[in-house]
Amino acid sequence: MKIANRMSLLGTETAFEVMAKAKDLESQGRDIIYLQIGEPDFPTPIHIVDGAIDALRNGHTHYSAPSGIMPLKEAIVQEVHSRRGVIPDTEQIVITPGAKPIIFFVILACIEAGDEVIYPNPGFPIYESMINFAGGKAVPLPLREENEFSFDKDEFVSLISERTRMIIINSPHNPTGGILSKDDIELIAKVAKEKNILVLSDEVYKNIIYGAEHESIYSLDGMKDNAVLLDGFSKTYAMTGWRLGYGVMPKDLANRVERLMINSNSCTATFSQYAAIEALKGPTTEADAMVETFQKRRDFIVDGLNNIPGISCVKPKGAFYVFPNVSKIKMSSDDLENYLLHESGVAVLSGSAFGKYGEGYLRLSYANSIENIDMALKRIAGALSKI
């Protein structure tokens, strides 16, 4: 079988590869603690589950419009208005099976060979993967620890060229847990409007933030027509398996993204969309409690990591990841990931899985119990003492 050359341009998510290795070890009788996957360890709130069950019983088991059902679009309009102060049109919204398709479709629709896309590095690996797949040039914007994993403003401006067609931002940020300030997004918006550059703003962690306000570039003047707002339900509502996301974008682009939906997925599962309405309109008690628990776990894991010789860790302001500095340990991030899995039974991710500026770091998810995190920290300390 001949495989198309373009398939070599696609990357992957190492989290799933590490999970497969960990499951293999587990099948051999090893006890594994999973800190590598970005998935809330809470059940989906019951009112959302009930919404899906009611939808199934009411016959919402057939095709829907490719861009999504109108009741959910209207609920998203209200959500965007309440959170960002902007009222989009329903024609600007495309609902997809998960948030990833918005990244996939928007880049395919907008980027041609040689076009440059600035993206955060370290960052969600699918950004760089899709830029390369579309034939674009991936231009990394370094996020460094000394800047609290934000970017250097002068460095950002220096990366803009005549070929820059898109800027991707993510706040709160995966993998570092950093956030963008209002000054940060105002600079990006200023450059984007002056140069007519589209901004793809990934805000899927917007509700998981600690002691700060979420700043959305979509709320700034003029950005409604110059940005794609990417959001979803997986993280806030513990709905990873439901596969629900959406993009809010200029109408002309929404039409193209809808066409890509027709050619790939036809539509998003109708009953899941009715469950999403319950997520947006229902009580937030369980979601709020989840964030409070994440904050306690964050404090616990940061303190624990900083007590392990050779590791230092800044306290993240959002999401549910820590990104500890392990550069003092005489081992590459990849080798350390592998060593900790096999030596201590703790599954973590190498920082380099998120780009070259992630070397010297690990990503640990604290979407796990305090008891498991405590055990993982003790195992990691024990394994590192043997090096």
One Martini backbone bead per residue (centre of mass of N, CA, C, O) as a GRO file, in nm:
protein
  387
    1MET     BB    1   0.095   0.037   0.023
    2LYS     BB    2   0.038   0.371  -0.051
    3ILE     BB    3   0.143   0.658   0.116
    4ALA     BB    4   0.103   0.968   0.167
    5ASN     BB    5   0.333   1.211   0.225
    6ARG     BB    6   0.159   1.400   0.414
    7MET     BB    7   0.153   1.203   0.665
    8SER     BB    8   0.445   1.289   0.769
    9LEU     BB    9   0.334   1.577   0.890
   10LEU     BB   10   0.202   1.431   1.117
   11GLY     BB   11   0.141   1.424   1.433
   12THR     BB   12   0.097   1.391   1.791
   13GLU     BB   13  -0.009   1.252   2.109
   14THR     BB   14   0.177   1.141   2.369
   15ALA     BB   15  -0.035   1.068   2.581
   16PHE     BB   16  -0.135   0.809   2.426
   17GLU     BB   17   0.135   0.659   2.414
   18VAL     BB   18   0.184   0.643   2.720
   19MET     BB   19  -0.075   0.495   2.787
   20ALA     BB   20  -0.006   0.236   2.632
   21LYS     BB   21   0.246   0.167   2.797
   22ALA     BB   22   0.105   0.162   3.074
   23LYS     BB   23  -0.103  -0.060   3.007
   24ASP     BB   24   0.104  -0.276   2.954
   25LEU     BB   25   0.226  -0.277   3.237
   26GLU     BB   26  -0.042  -0.334   3.384
   27SER     BB   27  -0.086  -0.617   3.245
   28GLN     BB   28   0.189  -0.716   3.412
   29GLY     BB   29   0.124  -0.588   3.725
   30ARG     BB   30   0.153  -0.292   3.733
   31ASP     BB   31   0.154   0.008   3.915
   32ILE     BB   32  -0.026   0.294   3.793
   33ILE     BB   33   0.018   0.646   3.761
   34TYR     BB   34  -0.188   0.896   3.607
   35LEU     BB   35  -0.024   1.215   3.474
   36GLN     BB   36  -0.065   1.257   3.137
   37ILE     BB   37  -0.368   1.330   3.124
   38GLY     BB   38  -0.628   1.567   2.999
   39GLU     BB   39  -0.853   1.461   3.245
   40PRO     BB   40  -1.111   1.468   3.421
   41ASP     BB   41  -1.197   1.283   3.738
   42PHE     BB   42  -1.499   1.342   3.674
   43PRO     BB   43  -1.818   1.345   3.646
   44THR     BB   44  -2.072   1.415   3.474
   45PRO     BB   45  -2.313   1.605   3.525
   46ILE     BB   46  -2.634   1.498   3.570
   47HIS     BB   47  -2.794   1.714   3.401
   48ILE     BB   48  -2.647   1.639   3.138
   49VAL     BB   49  -2.718   1.342   3.120
   50ASP     BB   50  -3.025   1.390   3.124
   51GLY     BB   51  -3.032   1.551   2.861
   52ALA     BB   52  -2.946   1.313   2.681
   53ILE     BB   53  -3.169   1.114   2.756
   54ASP     BB   54  -3.405   1.291   2.667
   55ALA     BB   55  -3.314   1.315   2.373
   56LEU     BB   56  -3.330   1.016   2.305
   57ARG     BB   57  -3.636   0.981   2.387
   58ASN     BB   58  -3.711   1.228   2.170
   59GLY     BB   59  -3.541   1.150   1.891
   60HIS     BB   60  -3.226   1.270   1.894
   61THR     BB   61  -3.081   1.045   1.643
   62HIS     BB   62  -3.012   1.236   1.409
   63TYR     BB   63  -2.951   1.449   1.199
   64SER     BB   64  -2.794   1.757   1.165
   65ALA     BB   65  -2.676   2.033   1.120
   66PRO     BB   66  -2.348   2.079   1.041
   67SER     BB   67  -2.325   2.345   1.250
   68GLY     BB   68  -2.582   2.293   1.419
   69ILE     BB   69  -2.804   2.359   1.655
   70MET     BB   70  -2.989   2.628   1.739
   71PRO     BB   71  -3.015   2.609   2.052
   72LEU     BB   72  -2.706   2.599   2.095
   73LYS     BB   73  -2.626   2.856   1.952
   74GLU     BB   74  -2.791   3.041   2.141
   75ALA     BB   75  -2.635   2.959   2.398
   76ILE     BB   76  -2.359   3.059   2.294
   77VAL     BB   77  -2.429   3.351   2.261
   78GLN     BB   78  -2.483   3.397   2.564
   79GLU     BB   79  -2.204   3.310   2.662
   80VAL     BB   80  -2.033   3.516   2.505
   81HIS     BB   81  -2.171   3.766   2.617
   82SER     BB   82  -2.121   3.714   2.928
   83ARG     BB   83  -1.793   3.672   2.897
   84ARG     BB   84  -1.720   3.901   2.637
   85GLY     BB   85  -1.940   4.124   2.533
   86VAL     BB   86  -2.039   3.957   2.277
   87ILE     BB   87  -2.257   3.937   1.978
   88PRO     BB   88  -2.309   3.683   1.795
   89ASP     BB   89  -2.388   3.508   1.530
   90THR     BB   90  -2.509   3.203   1.442
   91GLU     BB   91  -2.343   3.200   1.164
   92GLN     BB   92  -2.054   3.194   1.337
   93ILE     BB   93  -2.129   2.897   1.421
   94VAL     BB   94  -1.943   2.587   1.494
   95ILE     BB   95  -2.017   2.252   1.555
   96THR     BB   96  -1.812   1.994   1.705
   97PRO     BB   97  -1.633   1.689   1.756
   98GLY     BB   98  -1.484   1.877   1.924
   99ALA     BB   99  -1.216   2.112   1.915
  100LYS     BB  100  -1.005   2.017   1.704
  101PRO     BB  101  -1.156   2.071   1.429
  102ILE     BB  102  -1.112   2.374   1.436
  103ILE     BB  103  -0.815   2.367   1.393
  104PHE     BB  104  -0.816   2.201   1.136
  105PHE     BB  105  -1.014   2.375   0.958
  106VAL     BB  106  -0.892   2.661   0.980
  107ILE     BB  107  -0.617   2.590   0.863
  108LEU     BB  108  -0.716   2.467   0.595
  109ALA     BB  109  -0.880   2.733   0.506
  110CYS     BB  110  -0.614   2.954   0.543
  111ILE     BB  111  -0.361   2.770   0.468
  112GLU     BB  112  -0.073   2.792   0.274
  113ALA     BB  113   0.196   2.761   0.110
  114GLY     BB  114   0.422   2.950   0.322
  115ASP     BB  115   0.258   3.019   0.544
  116GLU     BB  116   0.250   3.187   0.853
  117VAL     BB  117   0.251   3.051   1.196
  118ILE     BB  118   0.190   3.153   1.513
  119TYR     BB  119   0.297   2.963   1.805
  120PRO     BB  120   0.303   2.802   2.093
  121ASN     BB  121   0.627   2.737   2.276
  122PRO     BB  122   0.501   2.548   2.436
  123GLY     BB  123   0.235   2.325   2.304
  124PHE     BB  124  -0.014   2.212   2.145
  125PRO     BB  125   0.068   1.978   1.904
  126ILE     BB  126  -0.160   2.033   1.683
  127TYR     BB  127  -0.070   2.296   1.572
  128GLU     BB  128   0.192   2.211   1.425
  129SER     BB  129   0.078   1.974   1.270
  130MET     BB  130  -0.132   2.140   1.095
  131ILE     BB  131   0.054   2.339   0.966
  132ASN     BB  132   0.223   2.129   0.816
  133PHE     BB  133  -0.009   1.983   0.663
  134ALA     BB  134  -0.091   2.261   0.506
  135GLY     BB  135   0.211   2.396   0.432
  136GLY     BB  136   0.313   2.556   0.649
  137LYS     BB  137   0.485   2.780   0.873
  138ALA     BB  138   0.617   2.716   1.179
  139VAL     BB  139   0.616   2.974   1.440
  140PRO     BB  140   0.769   3.001   1.730
  141LEU     BB  141   0.653   3.104   2.057
  142PRO     BB  142   0.813   3.157   2.331
  143LEU     BB  143   0.768   3.003   2.657
  144ARG     BB  144   0.889   3.129   2.959
  145GLU     BB  145   0.956   3.107   3.290
  146GLU     BB  146   1.051   3.412   3.336
  147ASN     BB  147   0.739   3.483   3.208
  148GLU     BB  148   0.526   3.282   3.317
  149PHE     BB  149   0.460   3.155   3.033
  150SER     BB  150   0.492   3.379   2.850
  151PHE     BB  151   0.572   3.647   2.638
  152ASP     BB  152   0.782   3.832   2.447
  153LYS     BB  153   0.706   4.118   2.294
  154ASP     BB  154   0.948   4.167   2.107
  155GLU     BB  155   0.958   3.883   1.992
  156PHE     BB  156   0.682   3.881   1.866
  157VAL     BB  157   0.719   4.118   1.667
  158SER     BB  158   0.970   3.983   1.517
  159LEU     BB  159   0.784   3.744   1.384
  160ILE     BB  160   0.661   3.933   1.198
  161SER     BB  161   0.539   3.905   0.862
  162GLU     BB  162   0.429   3.899   0.534
  163ARG     BB  163   0.345   3.575   0.591
  164THR     BB  164   0.152   3.630   0.812
  165ARG     BB  165  -0.179   3.467   0.887
  166MET     BB  166  -0.137   3.351   1.191
  167ILE     BB  167  -0.248   3.341   1.542
  168ILE     BB  168  -0.181   3.140   1.825
  169ILE     BB  169  -0.374   3.103   2.124
  170ASN     BB  170  -0.345   3.005   2.491
  171SER     BB  171  -0.597   3.065   2.752
  172PRO     BB  172  -0.519   2.873   2.928
  173HIS     BB  173  -0.224   2.666   2.934
  174ASN     BB  174  -0.098   2.410   2.719
  175PRO     BB  175   0.122   2.286   2.971
  176THR     BB  176   0.176   2.532   3.203
  177GLY     BB  177  -0.073   2.727   3.315
  178GLY     BB  178  -0.069   2.981   3.178
  179ILE     BB  179  -0.135   3.335   3.122
  180LEU     BB  180  -0.292   3.604   2.973
  181SER     BB  181  -0.285   3.927   2.957
  182LYS     BB  182  -0.414   4.221   2.865
  183ASP     BB  183  -0.154   4.323   2.734
  184ASP     BB  184  -0.108   4.083   2.553
  185ILE     BB  185  -0.379   4.091   2.385
  186GLU     BB  186  -0.353   4.384   2.288
  187LEU     BB  187  -0.104   4.341   2.114
  188ILE     BB  188  -0.214   4.122   1.929
  189ALA     BB  189  -0.455   4.287   1.824
  190LYS     BB  190  -0.299   4.521   1.701
  191VAL     BB  191  -0.137   4.353   1.497
  192ALA     BB  192  -0.372   4.206   1.358
  193LYS     BB  193  -0.517   4.462   1.250
  194GLU     BB  194  -0.280   4.595   1.095
  195LYS     BB  195  -0.212   4.301   0.927
  196ASN     BB  196  -0.444   4.105   0.882
  197ILE     BB  197  -0.461   3.881   1.123
  198LEU     BB  198  -0.546   3.581   1.230
  199VAL     BB  199  -0.704   3.467   1.535
  200LEU     BB  200  -0.650   3.179   1.742
  201SER     BB  201  -0.854   3.120   2.034
  202ASP     BB  202  -0.777   2.908   2.297
  203GLU     BB  203  -1.051   2.851   2.561
  204VAL     BB  204  -1.099   2.563   2.716
  205TYR     BB  205  -0.977   2.679   3.019
  206LYS     BB  206  -1.136   2.938   3.126
  207ASN     BB  207  -1.270   2.801   3.403
  208ILE     BB  208  -0.959   2.719   3.483
  209ILE     BB  209  -0.894   2.944   3.738
  210TYR     BB  210  -0.654   3.128   3.962
  211GLY     BB  211  -0.664   3.440   4.090
  212ALA     BB  212  -0.800   3.529   3.810
  213GLU     BB  213  -0.864   3.665   3.495
  214HIS     BB  214  -1.013   3.612   3.203
  215GLU     BB  215  -0.863   3.690   2.885
  216SER     BB  216  -1.024   3.794   2.585
  217ILE     BB  217  -0.976   3.879   2.256
  218TYR     BB  218  -1.282   3.877   2.165
  219SER     BB  219  -1.357   4.143   2.348
  220LEU     BB  220  -1.220   4.321   2.156
  221ASP     BB  221  -1.204   4.560   1.946
  222GLY     BB  222  -1.249   4.408   1.621
  223MET     BB  223  -1.228   4.077   1.680
  224LYS     BB  224  -1.483   3.947   1.560
  225ASP     BB  225  -1.344   3.985   1.252
  226ASN     BB  226  -1.030   3.857   1.360
  227ALA     BB  227  -1.148   3.588   1.498
  228VAL     BB  228  -1.118   3.269   1.670
  229LEU     BB  229  -1.330   3.101   1.886
  230LEU     BB  230  -1.225   2.846   2.109
  231ASP     BB  231  -1.440   2.586   2.235
  232GLY     BB  232  -1.571   2.375   2.515
  233PHE     BB  233  -1.665   2.076   2.735
  234SER     BB  234  -1.447   1.881   2.853
  235LYS     BB  235  -1.320   2.044   3.102
  236THR     BB  236  -1.550   2.189   3.264
  237TYR     BB  237  -1.763   1.910   3.236
  238ALA     BB  238  -1.644   1.631   3.198
  239MET     BB  239  -1.659   1.572   2.841
  240THR     BB  240  -1.451   1.411   2.663
  241GLY     BB  241  -1.642   1.170   2.535
  242TRP     BB  242  -1.858   1.360   2.381
  243ARG     BB  243  -1.757   1.549   2.168
  244LEU     BB  244  -1.736   1.897   2.222
  245GLY     BB  245  -1.736   2.185   2.008
  246TYR     BB  246  -1.636   2.533   1.913
  247GLY     BB  247  -1.679   2.805   1.675
  248VAL     BB  248  -1.607   3.160   1.643
  249MET     BB  249  -1.663   3.339   1.332
  250PRO     BB  250  -1.649   3.448   1.044
  251LYS     BB  251  -1.881   3.381   0.811
  252ASP     BB  252  -1.701   3.298   0.573
  253LEU     BB  253  -1.548   3.084   0.740
  254ALA     BB  254  -1.791   2.918   0.842
  255ASN     BB  255  -1.868   2.811   0.563
  256ARG     BB  256  -1.605   2.647   0.523
  257VAL     BB  257  -1.622   2.474   0.780
  258GLU     BB  258  -1.890   2.344   0.710
  259ARG     BB  259  -1.783   2.199   0.458
  260LEU     BB  260  -1.583   2.024   0.617
  261MET     BB  261  -1.796   1.881   0.783
  262ILE     BB  262  -1.947   1.747   0.548
  263ASN     BB  263  -1.674   1.591   0.447
  264SER     BB  264  -1.639   1.433   0.742
  265ASN     BB  265  -1.905   1.431   0.975
  266SER     BB  266  -2.170   1.606   0.894
  267CYS     BB  267  -2.206   1.587   1.225
  268THR     BB  268  -2.310   1.633   1.540
  269ALA     BB  269  -2.434   1.485   1.791
  270THR     BB  270  -2.747   1.559   1.885
  271PHE     BB  271  -2.772   1.470   2.187
  272SER     BB  272  -2.513   1.618   2.277
  273GLN     BB  273  -2.618   1.905   2.221
  274TYR     BB  274  -2.839   1.896   2.437
  275ALA     BB  275  -2.643   1.861   2.671
  276ALA     BB  276  -2.493   2.135   2.624
  277ILE     BB  277  -2.726   2.313   2.707
  278GLU     BB  278  -2.723   2.223   3.003
  279ALA     BB  279  -2.438   2.321   3.062
  280LEU     BB  280  -2.497   2.632   3.002
  281LYS     BB  281  -2.789   2.654   3.175
  282GLY     BB  282  -2.709   2.523   3.419
  283PRO     BB  283  -2.562   2.441   3.685
  284THR     BB  284  -2.223   2.513   3.849
  285THR     BB  285  -2.150   2.354   4.104
  286GLU     BB  286  -1.966   2.119   4.000
  287ALA     BB  287  -1.763   2.290   3.841
  288ASP     BB  288  -1.670   2.464   4.080
  289ALA     BB  289  -1.575   2.228   4.261
  290MET     BB  290  -1.357   2.129   4.069
  291VAL     BB  291  -1.178   2.381   4.081
  292GLU     BB  292  -1.125   2.374   4.386
  293THR     BB  293  -0.981   2.101   4.376
  294PHE     BB  294  -0.758   2.176   4.180
  295GLN     BB  295  -0.626   2.390   4.362
  296LYS     BB  296  -0.541   2.197   4.587
  297ARG     BB  297  -0.368   2.016   4.406
  298ARG     BB  298  -0.176   2.225   4.306
  299ASP     BB  299  -0.051   2.300   4.578
  300PHE     BB  300   0.046   2.014   4.646
  301ILE     BB  301   0.229   1.952   4.393
  302VAL     BB  302   0.416   2.195   4.408
  303ASP     BB  303   0.532   2.143   4.688
  304GLY     BB  304   0.634   1.855   4.628
  305LEU     BB  305   0.828   1.921   4.393
  306ASN     BB  306   1.003   2.137   4.557
  307ASN     BB  307   1.107   1.883   4.753
  308ILE     BB  308   1.266   1.778   4.506
  309PRO     BB  309   1.556   1.708   4.402
  310GLY     BB  310   1.598   1.888   4.086
  311ILE     BB  311   1.321   2.042   4.136
  312SER     BB  312   1.113   2.296   3.981
  313CYS     BB  313   0.799   2.494   4.054
  314VAL     BB  314   0.558   2.671   3.929
  315LYS     BB  315   0.255   2.838   3.974
  316PRO     BB  316  -0.026   2.792   3.828
  317LYS     BB  317  -0.326   2.977   3.694
  318GLY     BB  318  -0.417   2.722   3.512
  319ALA     BB  319  -0.567   2.456   3.470
  320PHE     BB  320  -0.420   2.093   3.519
  321TYR     BB  321  -0.101   2.184   3.520
  322VAL     BB  322   0.240   2.103   3.544
  323PHE     BB  323   0.591   2.254   3.475
  324PRO     BB  324   0.861   2.122   3.558
  325ASN     BB  325   1.194   2.168   3.634
  326VAL     BB  326   1.462   1.920   3.508
  327SER     BB  327   1.758   2.026   3.420
  328LYS     BB  328   1.934   1.903   3.669
  329ILE     BB  329   1.881   1.646   3.534
  330LYS     BB  330   2.080   1.391   3.375
  331MET     BB  331   1.829   1.413   3.150
  332SER     BB  332   1.613   1.384   2.929
  333SER     BB  333   1.285   1.419   2.898
  334ASP     BB  334   1.233   1.150   2.757
  335ASP     BB  335   1.401   0.970   2.949
  336LEU     BB  336   1.246   1.050   3.207
  337GLU     BB  337   0.973   0.951   3.128
  338ASN     BB  338   1.064   0.653   3.095
  339TYR     BB  339   1.188   0.611   3.375
  340LEU     BB  340   0.935   0.672   3.552
  341LEU     BB  341   0.757   0.452   3.440
  342HIS     BB  342   0.951   0.200   3.499
  343GLU     BB  343   1.057   0.271   3.797
  344SER     BB  344   0.766   0.412   3.934
  345GLY     BB  345   0.480   0.413   3.785
  346VAL     BB  346   0.483   0.706   3.631
  347ALA     BB  347   0.281   0.902   3.425
  348VAL     BB  348   0.439   1.122   3.200
  349LEU     BB  349   0.552   1.419   3.028
  350SER     BB  350   0.736   1.548   2.802
  351GLY     BB  351   0.814   1.869   2.714
  352SER     BB  352   0.898   1.799   2.408
  353ALA     BB  353   0.599   1.723   2.317
  354PHE     BB  354   0.554   2.065   2.300
  355GLY     BB  355   0.841   2.127   2.209
  356LYS     BB  356   1.158   2.264   2.219
  357TYR     BB  357   1.082   2.456   2.480
  358GLY     BB  358   1.027   2.183   2.669
  359GLU     BB  359   1.296   2.130   2.739
  360GLY     BB  360   1.346   2.048   3.085
  361TYR     BB  361   1.051   1.925   3.110
  362LEU     BB  362   0.738   1.849   3.265
  363ARG     BB  363   0.411   1.694   3.247
  364LEU     BB  364   0.152   1.729   3.494
  365SER     BB  365  -0.144   1.595   3.602
  366TYR     BB  366  -0.403   1.696   3.857
  367ALA     BB  367  -0.629   1.478   3.753
  368ASN     BB  368  -0.621   1.370   4.064
  369SER     BB  369  -0.570   1.246   4.350
  370ILE     BB  370  -0.408   1.315   4.637
  371GLU     BB  371  -0.317   1.026   4.689
  372ASN     BB  372  -0.183   0.979   4.409
  373ILE     BB  373   0.004   1.221   4.412
  374ASP     BB  374   0.161   1.144   4.663
  375MET     BB  375   0.265   0.874   4.555
  376ALA     BB  376   0.406   0.989   4.305
  377LEU     BB  377   0.610   1.171   4.452
  378LYS     BB  378   0.751   0.941   4.606
  379ARG     BB  379   0.839   0.782   4.356
  380ILE     BB  380   1.001   1.002   4.217
  381ALA     BB  381   1.204   1.050   4.446
  382GLY     BB  382   1.309   0.758   4.450
  383ALA     BB  383   1.408   0.743   4.155
  384LEU     BB  384   1.604   0.996   4.164
  385SER     BB  385   1.795   0.881   4.394
  386LYS     BB  386   1.928   0.666   4.174
  387ILE     BB  387   2.095   0.874   3.979
   0.00000   0.00000   0.00000
